[in-house]
Amino acid sequence: MSLLFNSYPLARTALFSLDAETAHELTLSSLQKAYDCRLTRQLLSSRPSLPVQLMGMSLRNPVGLAAGLDKNGAHIDALGQLGFGFIEVGTVTPRAQAGNPKPRMYRLPEANALINRLGFNNDGLERFIANVKRSTWRKEGGILGLNIGKNADTPIEKAVDDYLIGLEGVYPHADYVTVNISSPNTQNLRSLQGGDELDALLGALREKREALSDTHQRRVPLVVKIAPDLSPEQIDRVAEILPRHDIDGVIATNTTITRDAVQGHPHAGQAGGLSGPPVHALSLIVIERLRQRLGNTLAIIGVGGIHEGRHAQEKIAAGANAVQLYTGLIYRGPALVKECVRALSTAR
């Protein structure tokens, strides 16, 4: 593995001396600079191989990047050098929005966790699509997921309109599209996971996808991202509704609003979604129940709390077909990608 990958623990010390969101932006900008320089690009490159099929797509390996790290799709090619089998960017909303007031991201290092209440901060659909179109990741065989959401000032009863705008905009440029209805940082968004609300939203998206499929002569898989805080009955209802609308997969899970695993931490009382190892067990419960209810009809992408290779193994053992990383990258660096691929390879 390259010197650049192994040096991350040293860089982390400096990054962790900064505000979490500042460090996040600096990391992306440094990664982009390393990619843009032909000399350092070679040091950045890692391509671990463990080919799998997911929703009819051929992945180099089943370890992906979760949405949220690159909200504007501005660093796809640079992130692609880190060894991911697939990359998901967003969440994008139809119109640009600043998100929630700062500070809005907090580290909980004792738990290797984060709390964020970013609130879908992004530059809007037009800029997002322009960034995606500039990327060469898909042209070089990479799989790209585009994650869509609603604007904060769009009334929840009009949310479907934002999702339809998002789907139409990203459809020609995506290998799959994720419908994010599970962020805790946009008011009332999680209510869209309710039975009737979810049924109505997915019904509208199914019709739009059918029309777009005819227009573009290609069928793009649709995936729904759900929360780890659903009750068993709510999970069962989701599992009942998804196949009815020809949904191809589910991402389990987003961040949690529970704080049981971090009680006593100075930041435990901060509002927002908790990510990292405290979410791992919660996501396993959701994955296992979904797989029991769905059989093999839909793909499941397991995300939440993967901090080492065995966590990726546990996600797959619970019923996931692939996994995604986010918070683990912040604490472990890009070496985590290769570690997870290696762990999944040995578990076969």
C-alpha positions in Angstrom: 0.0 0.0 0.0 1.3 3.5 -0.9 3.1 5.8 1.5 0.1 8.2 1.1 -2.3 5.6 2.6 0.0 4.6 5.4 0.7 8.2 6.4 -3.0 9.0 7.2 -2.6 8.5 11.0 -0.1 11.4 11.1 -2.4 13.6 9.0 -5.3 12.7 11.2 -3.6 14.3 14.3 -3.4 17.6 12.4 -6.9 17.3 11.0 -8.4 16.5 14.4 -7.0 19.8 15.8 -9.4 21.6 13.5 -13.1 22.0 13.6 -14.7 18.8 12.1 -16.3 20.5 9.1 -13.2 22.5 8.3 -11.1 19.3 8.5 -13.6 17.6 6.1 -13.3 20.4 3.5 -9.5 20.5 3.8 -9.3 16.7 3.4 -11.3 16.8 0.2 -9.4 19.7 -1.2 -6.0 18.0 -0.4 -7.2 14.8 -2.0 -8.2 16.7 -5.1 -4.8 18.4 -5.3 -3.1 15.1 -5.0 -5.3 13.7 -7.8 -4.8 16.6 -10.0 -1.0 16.3 -9.8 0.2 13.5 -12.2 3.1 12.6 -9.9 1.1 12.2 -6.7 -1.9 10.5 -8.5 0.1 7.3 -8.7 0.7 7.4 -5.0 -3.1 7.8 -4.4 -4.2 4.9 -6.6 -5.5 1.6 -5.1 -7.6 -0.9 -6.9 -8.5 -3.9 -4.7 -10.4 -6.5 -6.7 -13.3 -8.7 -5.5 -15.8 -8.6 -8.4 -19.5 -8.8 -7.5 -22.9 -8.1 -9.2 -25.3 -5.6 -7.6 -28.6 -4.7 -9.1 -27.4 -5.9 -12.5 -24.2 -3.8 -12.3 -20.6 -5.2 -12.2 -18.6 -3.8 -9.3 -14.9 -4.1 -8.9 -15.5 -4.9 -5.3 -18.4 -4.6 -2.9 -17.0 -1.7 -0.7 -18.5 1.6 -1.6 -18.4 5.2 -0.5 -21.6 6.4 1.3 -23.3 9.6 0.3 -22.6 12.7 2.3 -18.8 12.8 2.0 -19.0 14.5 -1.4 -22.3 16.3 -1.4 -21.7 18.2 -4.7 -20.1 15.4 -6.7 -17.0 17.6 -7.1 -14.4 15.0 -6.1 -15.6 11.8 -7.7 -12.5 10.9 -9.7 -10.2 11.7 -6.7 -12.3 9.6 -4.4 -12.3 6.8 -7.0 -8.6 6.4 -6.6 -9.0 5.2 -3.0 -10.1 1.7 -4.0 -13.9 1.8 -3.8 -16.0 -0.6 -5.9 -18.7 2.1 -6.2 -19.2 5.7 -5.2 -22.3 7.5 -4.1 -22.5 11.3 -4.0 -25.1 13.8 -2.8 -27.5 14.3 -1.2 -28.5 16.9 -3.8 -31.6 19.1 -3.6 -33.3 20.9 -6.6 -32.1 24.3 -5.3 -28.9 25.2 -3.6 -29.1 25.6 0.2 -26.8 26.5 3.0 -27.9 23.8 5.4 -28.1 24.3 9.1 -26.2 26.9 11.1 -22.5 26.2 12.0 -21.0 24.5 14.0 -22.9 21.4 12.9 -20.5 18.5 13.0 -18.9 17.0 16.1 -16.4 14.3 16.7 -16.8 11.7 19.5 -13.4 10.2 19.4 -13.9 7.8 22.4 -16.6 6.1 20.3 -14.9 6.7 16.9 -18.2 8.4 16.0 -19.6 11.7 14.6 -22.7 13.7 15.1 -23.8 15.9 12.2 -26.7 18.2 11.5 -25.5 19.5 8.2 -29.0 19.6 6.7 -28.4 18.7 3.0 -26.0 21.7 2.4 -25.3 21.6 -1.3 -24.9 23.8 -4.4 -28.1 22.6 -6.1 -29.0 20.2 -8.9 -27.6 22.2 -11.8 -24.1 22.5 -10.3 -24.2 18.9 -9.2 -25.0 17.6 -12.6 -22.2 19.7 -14.2 -19.7 18.2 -11.7 -20.9 14.7 -12.4 -20.6 15.2 -16.2 -17.0 16.3 -15.8 -16.1 13.2 -14.0 -14.4 10.3 -15.8 -15.2 7.7 -13.1 -18.1 6.1 -15.1 -16.2 6.3 -18.4 -13.5 4.2 -16.8 -15.9 1.5 -15.5 -16.7 2.9 -12.1 -20.2 2.6 -10.7 -21.8 5.9 -9.6 -24.8 6.4 -7.4 -26.5 9.8 -7.2 -28.5 10.6 -4.0 -31.5 12.9 -4.1 -33.4 14.7 -1.4 -35.8 17.6 -0.8 -35.1 21.3 0.0 -35.6 22.3 3.6 -38.1 25.0 2.7 -40.3 22.7 0.6 -43.4 21.7 2.6 -43.4 18.0 3.4 -46.7 17.6 1.6 -44.9 18.8 -1.6 -41.8 16.7 -1.1 -42.7 14.4 -3.9 -42.2 17.3 -6.4 -38.6 17.8 -5.3 -37.8 14.1 -5.6 -39.3 14.0 -9.1 -37.2 17.0 -10.1 -34.1 15.3 -8.7 -34.8 12.0 -10.4 -35.3 13.6 -13.8 -32.2 15.7 -13.4 -29.8 12.9 -12.3 -31.3 10.0 -14.2 -29.1 10.2 -17.4 -25.9 10.5 -15.4 -26.4 7.8 -12.7 -25.8 4.1 -12.5 -28.3 4.0 -9.7 -30.3 6.7 -7.9 -30.8 6.8 -4.1 -33.9 8.3 -2.6 -32.9 9.8 0.8 -35.9 9.9 3.1 -34.0 9.1 6.3 -31.8 12.1 7.2 -32.7 13.4 10.7 -31.5 16.9 9.8 -34.3 18.1 7.5 -37.5 18.7 9.4 -40.2 16.1 8.9 -38.2 14.2 6.3 -38.3 10.9 8.1 -42.1 11.0 8.1 -41.8 9.9 4.4 -40.8 6.5 5.7 -44.4 6.0 7.0 -46.5 3.5 5.2 -48.9 5.8 3.3 -46.4 8.5 2.7 -43.8 6.0 1.4 -46.4 4.3 -0.8 -47.4 7.7 -2.4 -43.8 8.8 -2.9 -42.6 5.6 -4.5 -45.7 5.4 -6.7 -44.9 8.7 -8.2 -41.2 7.9 -8.6 -42.0 4.6 -10.2 -44.2 6.3 -12.8 -41.4 8.9 -13.5 -38.8 6.2 -13.7 -40.9 4.4 -16.3 -41.2 7.5 -18.4 -37.4 8.3 -18.1 -36.6 4.7 -19.0 -38.5 5.1 -22.2 -36.9 8.5 -23.0 -33.3 7.4 -22.3 -33.6 3.8 -23.4 -32.1 2.5 -20.2 -33.5 1.5 -16.8 -31.6 3.0 -13.9 -32.0 1.1 -10.5 -33.8 3.0 -7.7 -32.7 2.6 -4.1 -34.3 3.8 -0.9 -32.2 4.9 2.1 -33.8 4.2 5.5 -33.1 5.0 9.1 -31.8 2.6 11.8 -34.5 3.8 14.2 -37.5 2.1 12.6 -39.5 -0.3 14.7 -39.8 -3.9 13.6 -43.3 -3.2 12.4 -42.1 -0.2 10.4 -39.3 -2.3 8.8 -41.9 -4.9 7.8 -44.1 -2.2 6.2 -41.1 -0.9 4.2 -40.3 -4.4 3.1 -43.9 -4.8 1.9 -44.0 -1.5 0.0 -40.6 -1.5 -1.8 -41.2 -4.5 -4.1 -44.7 -3.2 -5.0 -43.1 -0.2 -6.6 -40.3 -2.1 -8.4 -37.6 -0.6 -6.2 -34.3 -2.4 -6.8 -32.6 -2.0 -3.4 -32.4 -0.5 0.0 -29.6 1.2 1.9 -29.6 0.3 5.6 -29.0 2.6 7.3 -28.6 6.3 7.7 -27.5 7.9 11.0 -29.3 7.4 14.3 -31.0 9.9 16.6 -30.5 7.6 19.6 -27.6 8.4 22.0 -27.6 5.2 24.2 -24.1 4.2 23.1 -22.5 7.6 23.8 -24.1 8.7 27.0 -21.8 10.9 29.1 -19.8 12.2 26.1 -19.5 16.0 26.0 -21.2 16.2 22.6 -23.9 13.5 23.2 -26.5 16.2 23.7 -25.9 17.8 20.3 -28.8 17.5 17.8 -28.3 15.6 14.6 -27.5 12.1 13.3 -25.0 9.9 15.1 -22.7 7.8 12.9 -19.8 5.4 13.4 -19.6 2.1 15.5 -22.6 3.0 17.7 -24.8 2.5 14.6 -23.3 -0.8 13.5 -25.5 -3.1 15.7 -28.6 -1.0 14.9 -28.0 -1.4 11.2 -27.5 -5.1 11.5 -30.9 -5.5 13.1 -32.5 -3.6 10.2 -30.5 -5.6 7.5 -31.4 -9.0 9.1 -35.1 -8.2 9.3 -35.2 -6.8 5.8 -33.5 -9.8 4.4 -35.9 -12.1 6.2 -38.9 -10.3 4.8 -37.6 -9.6 1.3 -35.8 -12.9 0.6 -33.5 -12.3 -2.4 -35.9 -10.0 -4.3 -34.0 -6.7 -3.5 -30.4 -5.8 -3.0 -29.4 -4.5 0.4 -26.4 -2.1 0.9 -25.2 -2.2 4.5 -23.8 1.0 5.9 -23.3 2.4 9.4 -20.4 1.9 11.8 -17.9 -0.1 9.7 -14.7 0.7 11.5 -12.7 -2.5 10.6 -12.9 -5.4 8.2 -14.9 -7.7 10.5 -17.7 -5.1 10.5 -18.0 -5.4 6.8 -18.1 -9.2 7.1 -20.9 -8.9 9.7 -23.0 -6.6 7.4 -22.7 -9.2 4.6 -23.5 -12.1 7.0 -26.6 -10.2 8.1 -27.9 -10.2 4.5 -26.2 -7.2 2.8 -25.0 -7.6 -0.8 -22.5 -4.7 -0.5 -21.3 -2.2 2.1 -20.5 1.5 2.2 -18.1 3.5 4.4 -18.1 7.1 5.7 -17.2 7.8 9.4 -14.7 4.9 9.4 -12.8 6.7 6.7 -12.5 9.8 8.9 -11.0 7.8 11.8 -9.1 5.1 9.9 -8.3 6.7 6.5 -8.4 5.1 3.1 -6.6 1.9 4.3 -10.0 0.9 5.6 -11.2 0.3 2.1 -8.6 -2.3 1.3 -9.0 -3.9 4.7 -12.7 -4.4 4.1 -12.2 -5.9 0.7 -9.6 -8.2 2.1 -11.9 -9.3 4.9 -14.8 -9.9 2.5 -12.5 -11.9 0.3 -11.4 -14.2 3.1 -15.0 -14.7 4.2 -16.1 -16.1 0.8 
